[in-house]
Amino acid sequence: MSARFDELIHPSTRLALVAALASTDWAEFAFLKDRLELSDSALSKQLTTLEKAGYVATERRLTGRRHTVRARLTPTGRTAFTGHVAALREIVAAAGDTETVTP
């Protein structure tokens, strides 16, 4: 795995979404919506953006009389997330290597 800052994942909403998906195999739309405190349309937009990039796969199913949506990270998305987190860690570690300047 190589550290690689990912501009697509970096915005806070997408980063939180990808992090939530990284902790599970599949996540239900309703769970993600509640966890991230997003509206249906905002979550749909973020999932669509990540899906177009190949980072997320969604599945629409008929459960009883209701349609449900669930999402998961693809292998590409998981690799991108892991690389992004590694890049963030490198940035933070580099900041810790400098001496604190007191005004």
N, C-alpha and C positions, 0 to 999 in steps of 0.2 A: 504494500500500500504506500502510495506517495502522498505527501501533503499537497493539496491543491485547493486554493481558495476558489469557491464556486459562487459567482455572482447571481446565478439563478436561485440557489438555495438561501443565500445570505439574508434577504429581507426577513425581518423578525417573524412575520406570520408564516412564511414558507419554512423558515428554520424550525419553528415550533411544530408545524405540521409534520415535517420530515422526521423530526426527533420523536414525535409520538408514534409515527409509523415504524420507526426503527426498533421500537421496543416490543413489537408484536408481528405475527405473521399477517393477519388481516385486522382491520379496524372498521367498525360500522360508522356510517356517515353521522348518525345521531351522537355517537360517542365522541367523535372528533369535533363536532359542532359544539357540544357542551364543554369539552376539555379546553378548546381554544377560544371559547366565547365568541364565535363568529355567527353571522347570519347564514341562512342557506345559500344565498347568492354569493356571498364572499367566499365561503368554503368551496362551493362549486367552481368558482373562478380559479382559485388556487390549485385545486385538484386538476382542472383542465390544463393549466399552464404546465404543471409537473408531468402530466400524462403526455402532452405533446412533446416534451423533452425526453420522454422515455424513462423518467424517474419513478413514475407511479403507474400502477395498473388498477383499474376499477372494474367492479363486477356489479351488474344490476340483476337483482333476483326478485321473483314474485314469492312473497312469504304470506301464505293465506290469501287475503284480498289486498295486501299492501305490497308496493314495490319498495325494496330496500336497496341501498347502495353500500358497498364496502370497498375499501382501498387497501393496497399494500405497496411496499417499496419493491421495485424490480431490482435485480442484481446490479444494474447500472446505477439506479438511485441509491442503493446501499453503498456502493463503492464511492459515489460522489459525496455522500454524507460523511462517510468515514474519512475521506480525504479532506473535506472542508473542516471537520472537527480537528484533524491533525494540523491543518494550516492555522486555525485559530489558536491552538495550543502553542505553536511555534511563535506566533505574534505575541502572545501573553508572556511566554518564557523570555523572549527578547526584551520585553519591557522590564522584566525583573532583573535583567543583567546590568542595567544602567544604575548609576548612583542617583539617589534622590537629591534633588537640588532644593534647598530651602531658601526662600526669598529673603 
